[in-house]
Amino acid sequence: MKQPPPKTIVRDDRGQSLVEFALTLPMLLVVMFMITEFGRALYQYNVLVQATREAARAAVVEQDLDDAPGIGTTRMDNFLDGTGMERIGLEREVVIVPNFNESGTTVVRATVTMPFRWILQGDMPTNADMSAPVAPTGLMLSAETIMRAETF
């Protein structure tokens, strides 16, 4: 049996693609995870913006000044119930502002804030032996809608 020349053994590149894939796969997965989480955060923010619009509109068209905040809050709750989104830590408020920025105009302000919950809960290890855990930082989503009231 004839032995291959020494240069061929040194330059053998079989398995190179597998090694490169193993080295780049973790980075690829992290980037995909970040894109997915950004999409979830953007979706939840859009839901909160739409909820404040619904609440402000429901309060603005209400004829009774005393009932308007309650009707706006109820409309916001009904809208959020239809989305199926978790409402953990959600804070909402619908208020009538009689003299908005000293302009003499009455407005309805609907605000909502909610912490964004990451898919991975708890500490994320940064070392293989889990010696350096890093807690995900809190991201607060907040939305506000202000509408001028014509009926008050």
Buried (B, 14 or more C-beta within 10 A) or exposed (E): EEEEEEEEEEEEEEEEEEEEEEEEEEEEEEEEEEEEBEEBBEEBBEBBBBBBBBBBBBBBBBEEBEEBBBBBBBBBBEBBEEBEBEEEEBEBBBEBEEEBEEEEBBBBBBBBBBEBBBEEEEEEEEEEEEEEEEEBEEBEBEBBBEBEBEEB
